[in-house]
Amino acid sequence: MPSIFDQDLPRNAANFAPLSPLSFIERTAEIYPRRLAVVHGGLRRTWGELYDRCRQLASALARHGIGKGDTVAVMLPNTPPMVEAHFGIPMAGAVLNALNTRLDPAAIAFMLDHGEAKAVIVDPEFAGTMAKALELRERRTPLLVIDVDDELYTGPVQRIGSVRYDEFVAGGDPSFGWRMPDDEWDAIALNYTSGTTGNPKGVVYHHRGAATNAISNILEWDMPKHPVYMWTLPMFHCNGWCFPWTLAARAGVNVCLRKVEAAAMVEAIKTHGVTHYCGAPIVHGLLVNASEELKRGLPTGVKAMVAGAAPPASMIEGMERLGFDLTHVYGLTEVYGPATVCPKHGEWNEADIGERARLNARQGVRYHLQQGARVLDPQTMEPVPWDGETMGEIMFRGNIVMKGYLKNAKATGEAFAGGWFHTGDLAVQYPDGYMKIKDRSKDIIISGGENISSIEVEDVLYRHPAVLAAAVVAKPDARWGETPCAFVELKAGAQVSAQDIVAHCKKHLAGFKVPRAVVFGELPKTSTGKIQKFELRKQAGSASAIDV
């Protein structure tokens, strides 16, 4: 028997609309068309101008036959075309695939094929890598390649596309009648994550999740109208933690940076009045460790968000000396970037720096619009006691969780077993409900905020003719947080140096994945021959790094 509250009360266009971050830029362009939206070198664009360009991009894509469900890849730094891609591509009904600019051609080729990209937009800095990737593609379907020009890029220029980006956009209609998605479950973005097995997995985002995480970013930071946001976090990483859409909702300013360097960051903060920025610990470390002369005159009160590793006491002290307000968040690609936050309490200020670091290092509690984030026993799926000692696995459920893994039903099913998303991160939960990671069940190395699959590196090591056995674990690093440390057991009679191993890895891996330390010797194994990585992790901290 239907409820009286369901009788003659149908859902219709007047009382229900799909959630999508595309509505944010439409509203802001209507209300604040003349407010500054984008800064890049000498370039200035208002929200009205940005909205028009996004509609032009959508229109141009549509004229080339790209529409609902088609993938458009981009290989761009944090520049205006990257901002435009986050709106223009989904306005066409297409799915944005922001490629990691640090990856090698083979990985890029796999992603272009697996995601079935119909077009790719390329910055000149990465044209060489993309050209090689295009040669390595197995799919022979046509691919529209669009070259970007950027006055701030000073390196060699290689044209690999059939049209230049500004010409392509100019061919579109600034009044293009784009439509909101028919269903908020429609895909808006595709992001690849390394995982722990060979090929990366394609994480599919929906419009609802992108909108709710963008709003949660506002709530977690108490972000006011018109913030000035500095792009130190790569927009290819979880779509910049959804901040392109957050800034549209708040009518903020996108201060673009091609390169993340201390001098550029300081200049941007001083010149543009930056109020917010995000990044891995290494990014904040650039400011903390900059010369006193460079830091002189920095304004106080800047809000910084850190993820990828817990902020150590030295970073908290350094940020406090700068007068910056640091917020620790935690998440994964599968949950749109940050999905928990470690909110600070006033009484924490009374504690010494060691205790404040301990409290702030926790992964915290769920985002406002995430239904659940809990430490559960992965066998029983029951919550662990909130005692700060009992180990379980961090799991998520709610709006800020991916649709699943593209073309990988098995991995999707495993990830959502029991009605929760399994992160693979082992943690405890304290009496105040705050979570703290204790170990990683996945052998992922997080270097500078980027995930490195140990299995991928091991696979390359095993290709060396002198290697009998190999294992890769994380080595603590003051700058990058973690770097790969390779333990290598050589074949009898083989003579190989650490530099030889590194040179071999450089031929097959992106630079940030190459081991920074190589240790030779017999690897510890179980009675069944399985390498005991926990023993190697004990040794990794004392292994000497080498120049790569």
KOLSELUM-306768 format. One record per residue (C-alpha): residue in one letter; x, y, z. Coordinates in steps of 0.2 Angstrom, whole numbers, padded with zeros to 4 digits, always signed. Layout:
REM KOLSELUM-306768
AXYZ...
***
This chain:
REM KOLSELUM-306768
M+0000+0000+0000P+0008+0016-0005S+0010+0030+0008I-0001+0045+0007F+0015+0055+0004D+0018+0046-0012Q+0000+0047-0019D-0002+0060-0033L+0015+0067-0029P+0026+0062-0044R+0044+0067-0047N+0045+0079-0062A+0055+0092-0070A+0048+0105-0058N+0053+0097-0042F+0068+0086-0046A+0084+0089-0056P+0100+0078-0057L+0115+0084-0046S+0129+0090-0057P+0144+0102-0054L+0140+0109-0071S+0126+0119-0063F+0139+0128-0052I+0147+0137-0067E+0131+0141-0075R+0125+0150-0059T+0141+0159-0056A+0142+0165-0073E+0124+0172-0072I+0127+0181-0055Y+0146+0186-0056P+0150+0187-0075R+0163+0200-0072R+0172+0193-0057L+0189+0186-0060A+0189+0167-0063V+0206+0163-0071V+0224+0170-0069H+0238+0163-0079G+0253+0174-0082G+0246+0190-0090L+0230+0181-0095R+0214+0186-0085R+0197+0178-0088T+0180+0182-0080W+0167+0169-0075G+0157+0175-0090E+0171+0173-0102L+0176+0156-0094Y+0158+0150-0096D+0157+0155-0114R+0174+0146-0118C+0167+0130-0110R+0152+0131-0120Q+0162+0134-0136L+0173+0119-0131A+0157+0108-0129S+0150+0114-0145A+0166+0111-0155L+0167+0093-0148A+0149+0090-0153R+0152+0096-0170H+0166+0083-0171G+0153+0069-0167I+0159+0068-0148G+0144+0066-0136K+0136+0056-0122G+0147+0042-0116D+0163+0047-0127T+0179+0049-0118V+0190+0064-0121A+0208+0063-0113V+0218+0078-0109M+0237+0078-0105L+0239+0096-0097P+0247+0105-0083N+0237+0117-0072T+0233+0129-0085P+0217+0137-0092P+0213+0123-0104M+0213+0111-0090V+0200+0122-0080E+0190+0123-0096A+0190+0104-0099H+0182+0101-0082F+0166+0109-0088G+0167+0110-0107I+0169+0091-0110P+0155+0085-0098M+0144+0099-0106A+0145+0089-0122G+0140+0074-0113A+0157+0067-0114V+0168+0060-0100L+0184+0069-0095N+0200+0058-0093A+0213+0068-0086L+0230+0059-0089N+0244+0059-0076T+0258+0070-0084R+0271+0060-0075L+0267+0043-0084D+0277+0035-0097P+0271+0032-0115A+0266+0014-0113A+0255+0018-0098I+0247+0033-0108A+0244+0021-0123F+0235+0009-0112M+0224+0022-0104L+0219+0029-0121D+0215+0012-0127H+0206+0006-0112G+0196+0022-0110E+0192+0022-0129A+0197+0040-0131K+0189+0049-0145A+0200+0064-0143V+0215+0070-0134I+0220+0088-0129V+0239+0090-0127D+0251+0103-0119P+0267+0106-0129E+0277+0100-0114F+0270+0082-0115A+0269+0081-0134G+0284+0070-0135T+0277+0058-0123M+0260+0058-0131A+0267+0055-0149K+0276+0039-0143A+0260+0034-0134L+0250+0036-0150E+0262+0025-0159L+0260+0012-0145R+0241+0011-0146E+0233-0005-0151R+0216+0002-0155R+0217+0009-0173T+0201+0019-0171P+0203+0038-0176L+0208+0049-0163L+0207+0068-0164V+0223+0076-0157I+0222+0094-0152D+0238+0104-0148V+0238+0118-0135D+0248+0133-0136D+0255+0142-0120E+0265+0158-0119L+0272+0153-0103Y+0280+0136-0110T+0298+0140-0115G+0303+0123-0121P+0304+0115-0138V+0287+0113-0147Q+0282+0098-0157R+0265+0098-0166I+0257+0081-0166G+0239+0086-0168S+0227+0091-0183V+0221+0107-0175R+0227+0120-0161Y+0216+0121-0146D+0212+0140-0147E+0206+0138-0165F+0196+0123-0160V+0187+0132-0146A+0185+0147-0157G+0175+0136-0170G+0162+0132-0156D+0146+0142-0152P+0148+0152-0135S+0129+0151-0134F+0129+0132-0136G+0113+0124-0128W+0122+0111-0117R+0111+0100-0106M+0112+0094-0089P+0114+0075-0088D+0099+0065-0089D+0104+0055-0074E+0116+0061-0060W+0123+0043-0061D+0130+0047-0078A+0149+0047-0079I+0158+0064-0078A+0176+0058-0077L+0188+0043-0079N+0203+0043-0068Y+0216+0029-0068T+0224+0022-0052S+0239+0011-0051G+0232-0002-0039T+0244-0016-0035T+0243-0026-0051G+0250-0023-0068N+0238-0012-0078P+0230+0003-0070K+0212+0002-0066G+0200+0015-0073V+0189+0024-0059V+0173+0030-0065Y+0165+0046-0057H+0147+0051-0058H+0140+0069-0058R+0132+0066-0041G+0148+0062-0033A+0157+0076-0041A+0144+0088-0035T+0143+0082-0017N+0162+0081-0015A+0164+0099-0022I+0151+0105-0009S+0159+0095+0005N+0176+0104+0001I+0167+0120+0004L+0160+0114+0021E+0176+0106+0027W+0185+0122+0024D+0172+0134+0028M+0176+0142+0012P+0169+0159+0009K+0163+0167-0007H+0177+0172-0019P+0192+0162-0013V+0208+0164-0022Y+0214+0146-0025M+0232+0142-0030W+0234+0127-0041T+0248+0117-0033L+0238+0101-0033P+0238+0093-0050M+0221+0093-0058F+0224+0076-0066H+0224+0069-0048C+0206+0065-0044N+0201+0080-0054G+0211+0091-0042W+0201+0083-0028C+0185+0091-0036F+0191+0109-0033P+0188+0115-0051W+0170+0112-0047T+0171+0119-0029L+0179+0135-0036A+0164+0137-0048A+0152+0135-0034R+0161+0149-0024A+0165+0160-0038G+0183+0159-0034V+0199+0163-0043N+0209+0149-0051V+0227+0155-0050C+0236+0143-0062L+0254+0137-0060R+0263+0127-0074K+0277+0122-0062V+0276+0120-0043E+0291+0129-0036A+0294+0138-0020A+0297+0155-0029A+0282+0153-0040M+0271+0149-0025V+0277+0164-0015E+0275+0176-0029A+0257+0170-0033I+0252+0171-0014K+0259+0189-0013T+0253+0195-0030H+0236+0187-0031G+0231+0186-0012V+0230+0167-0012T+0218+0161+0002H+0218+0142-0001Y+0229+0129-0009C+0231+0110-0008G+0245+0097-0010A+0255+0083-0004P+0267+0085+0010I+0281+0089-0002V+0272+0104-0009H+0270+0112+0009G+0288+0108+0012L+0293+0119-0002L+0287+0134+0007V+0292+0128+0025N+0310+0125+0019A+0311+0140+0007S+0324+0154+0012E+0319+0167+0025E+0322+0180+0012L+0310+0172+0000K+0297+0170+0013R+0298+0188+0019G+0282+0197+0017L+0271+0181+0015P+0253+0185+0022T+0246+0175+0036G+0230+0166+0037V+0232+0156+0021K+0222+0139+0022A+0232+0124+0016M+0225+0106+0014V+0237+0091+0015A+0234+0073+0010G+0245+0058+0004A+0254+0057+0020A+0251+0062+0038P+0259+0079+0042P+0274+0077+0053A+0278+0088+0068S+0291+0098+0058M+0278+0102+0045I+0265+0108+0058E+0278+0119+0066G+0284+0126+0050M+0266+0130+0044E+0263+0138+0061R+0278+0149+0059L+0271+0155+0042G+0255+0158+0050F+0246+0146+0038D+0231+0135+0044L+0234+0117+0039T+0220+0104+0037H+0224+0086+0035V+0212+0075+0024Y+0212+0057+0018G+0205+0048+0003L+0209+0038-0013T+0205+0040-0031E+0190+0029-0029V+0182+0042-0017Y+0185+0057-0028G+0201+0062-0018P+0198+0068+0000A+0183+0059+0009T+0188+0061+0027V+0195+0076+0036C+0204+0078+0053P+0194+0093+0060K+0204+0102+0074H+0197+0106+0091G+0201+0122+0101E+0208+0112+0116W+0222+0104+0104N+0230+0121+0104E+0235+0119+0122A+0245+0103+0119D+0263+0102+0115I+0269+0100+0097G+0271+0082+0098E+0253+0079+0104R+0246+0091+0091A+0256+0081+0078R+0249+0065+0084L+0231+0072+0084N+0232+0080+0067A+0241+0065+0059R+0225+0055+0060Q+0214+0052+0045G+0199+0059+0054V+0181+0057+0051R+0169+0057+0036Y+0166+0072+0024H+0150+0080+0027L+0141+0073+0012Q+0149+0055+0013Q+0136+0043+0021G+0149+0033+0030A+0168+0031+0034R+0172+0017+0047V+0185+0005+0052L+0177-0012+0050D+0183-0030+0052P+0184-0036+0034Q+0179-0053+0039T+0163-0049+0049M+0160-0032+0042E+0156-0026+0059P+0164-0010+0067V+0179-0013+0077P+0179-0006+0095W+0184+0013+0096D+0199+0009+0107G+0213+0015+0096E+0221-0002+0096T+0209-0015+0087M+0214-0015+0069G+0202-0016+0054E+0200-0009+0037I+0194+0009+0032M+0178+0007+0022F+0167+0020+0014R+0149+0021+0008G+0139+0035+0001N+0138+0048-0013I+0157+0051-0013V+0161+0034-0020M+0165+0029-0038K+0153+0020-0049G+0166+0006-0051Y+0181+0001-0061L+0179+0002-0080K+0178-0015-0089N+0183-0024-0073A+0167-0032-0065K+0178-0043-0054A+0188-0029-0046T+0172-0019-0044G+0163-0033-0035E+0178-0036-0024A+0179-0017-0020F+0161-0016-0015A+0159-0033-0006G+0147-0031+0009G+0140-0015+0003W+0155-0005+0007F+0170+0001-0003H+0186-0008+0004T+0201+0004+0004G+0214-0009+0009D+0220+0003+0022L+0222-0005+0039A+0218+0007+0053V+0211+0009+0071Q+0197+0020+0077Y+0199+0031+0093P+0186+0034+0106D+0182+0051+0098G+0178+0042+0082Y+0194+0048+0073M+0203+0035+0062K+0221+0032+0060I+0230+0021+0047K+0242+0009+0054D+0247-0001+0039R+0243-0003+0020S+0237-0020+0015K+0240-0015-0003D+0259-0013-0007I+0257+0004-0013I+0271+0017-0012I+0265+0035-0010S+0278+0047-0017G+0275+0065-0018G+0256+0061-0017E+0257+0049-0032N+0254+0031-0031I+0267+0018-0037S+0263+0000-0039S+0277-0010-0031I+0272-0025-0042E+0274-0014-0058V+0292-0009-0052E+0296-0028-0048D+0290-0033-0065V+0303-0022-0073L+0317-0028-0061Y+0313-0046-0066R+0316-0041-0084H+0335-0038-0080P+0344-0054-0086A+0355-0054-0070V+0340-0053-0057L+0335-0069-0049A+0322-0062-0037A+0316-0044-0033A+0305-0035-0021V+0300-0017-0019V+0295-0008-0003A+0293+0010+0003K+0308+0019+0009P+0305+0034+0020D+0310+0050+0012A+0311+0068+0019R+0306+0076+0003W+0294+0064-0006G+0287+0055+0009E+0291+0038+0002T+0302+0032-0013P+0304+0015-0020C+0318+0004-0012A+0322-0011-0022F+0329-0027-0014V+0338-0038-0028E+0344-0056-0027L+0356-0059-0042K+0359-0075-0051A+0374-0085-0047G+0390-0076-0054A+0381-0061-0060Q+0390-0044-0058V+0378-0029-0058S+0379-0012-0049A+0365-0002-0042Q+0368+0011-0056D+0365-0003-0068I+0349-0008-0060V+0343+0010-0060A+0348+0013-0078H+0338-0002-0083C+0322+0004-0073K+0324+0021-0082K+0321+0013-0099H+0304+0006-0093L+0297+0017-0080A+0292+0035-0077G+0306+0044-0067F+0296+0045-0051K+0294+0026-0051V+0312+0022-0052P+0320+0015-0036R+0330+0028-0026A+0339+0014-0016V+0345-0003-0022V+0350-0017-0010F+0358-0033-0015G+0357-0049-0006E+0347-0065-0003L+0329-0061+0000P+0320-0067+0016K+0307-0080+0011T+0294-0091+0019S+0295-0110+0018T+0284-0109+0003G+0296-0097-0006K+0285-0081-0003I+0296-0066-0001Q+0294-0058+0017K+0291-0040+0013F+0288-0036+0031E+0307-0040+0034L+0312-0029+0020R+0302-0014+0026K+0312-0015+0042Q+0328-0014+0032A+0322+0000+0020G+0323+0014+0032S+0342+0011+0034A+0345+0008+0015S+0356+0021+0007A+0348+0031-0007I+0358+0033-0024D+0357+0047-0037V+0344+0042-0050
***
